[in-house]
């Protein structure tokens, strides 16, 4: 359970980082942001599946 909490904290940090880069960095593309956000969502889905199986 602690591992999942740490993963969630890291995923939140990654989303904030993605939003910041998208707002500030002209090199960071929307496609890159969509890819990063999709990865985070898949990770959160994995965590959710683990809890629903308990």
The 8 nearest C-alpha neighbors of each residue, nearest first, counted from 0:
[[1, 3, 2, 4, 5, 50, 46, 6],
 [2, 0, 4, 3, 5, 6, 7, 8],
 [1, 3, 5, 0, 4, 6, 7, 8],
 [4, 2, 6, 0, 5, 1, 7, 46],
 [5, 3, 1, 7, 6, 2, 8, 0],
 [4, 6, 8, 2, 3, 7, 1, 9],
 [7, 5, 3, 9, 4, 8, 10, 2],
 [8, 6, 10, 4, 9, 5, 3, 11],
 [7, 9, 5, 11, 6, 10, 4, 12],
 [10, 8, 12, 6, 7, 11, 13, 5],
 [11, 9, 7, 13, 12, 8, 6, 39],
 [12, 10, 14, 8, 13, 9, 7, 15],
 [13, 11, 9, 15, 10, 14, 16, 8],
 [12, 14, 16, 10, 11, 15, 17, 9],
 [15, 13, 17, 11, 16, 12, 18, 10],
 [16, 14, 18, 12, 17, 13, 19, 11],
 [15, 17, 13, 19, 14, 18, 12, 20],
 [18, 16, 14, 20, 15, 19, 13, 21],
 [17, 19, 15, 21, 16, 20, 22, 14],
 [20, 18, 16, 22, 21, 17, 23, 15],
 [21, 19, 24, 23, 17, 22, 18, 16],
 [20, 22, 18, 19, 23, 24, 27, 17],
 [21, 23, 19, 20, 18, 24, 25, 17],
 [24, 22, 20, 21, 19, 25, 27, 18],
 [25, 23, 20, 26, 27, 21, 22, 19],
 [24, 26, 27, 23, 28, 21, 22, 20],
 [27, 25, 24, 28, 21, 20, 23, 29],
 [28, 26, 24, 25, 21, 20, 31, 29],
 [29, 27, 31, 30, 26, 32, 21, 25],
 [28, 30, 32, 31, 33, 27, 21, 34],
 [29, 31, 33, 28, 32, 34, 27, 35],
 [32, 30, 34, 28, 29, 33, 35, 27],
 [33, 31, 29, 35, 34, 30, 36, 17],
 [32, 34, 30, 36, 31, 35, 37, 29],
 [33, 35, 31, 37, 32, 36, 30, 38],
 [36, 34, 32, 38, 37, 33, 31, 39],
 [35, 37, 39, 33, 38, 34, 32, 40],
 [36, 38, 40, 34, 39, 35, 33, 41],
 [39, 37, 35, 41, 36, 40, 34, 42],
 [40, 38, 36, 42, 41, 37, 10, 43],
 [39, 41, 43, 37, 42, 38, 44, 36],
 [42, 40, 44, 38, 39, 43, 45, 37],
 [41, 43, 45, 39, 40, 44, 38, 46],
 [42, 44, 40, 46, 45, 41, 47, 39],
 [45, 43, 47, 41, 42, 46, 40, 48],
 [44, 46, 42, 48, 43, 47, 41, 49],
 [47, 45, 43, 49, 44, 48, 42, 50],
 [46, 48, 44, 50, 49, 45, 43, 51],
 [49, 47, 45, 51, 50, 46, 44, 52],
 [48, 50, 46, 52, 47, 51, 45, 53],
 [51, 49, 47, 53, 52, 48, 46, 45],
 [50, 52, 48, 53, 49, 47, 46, 45],
 [51, 53, 49, 50, 48, 47, 46, 45],
 [52, 50, 51, 49, 48, 47, 0, 46]]
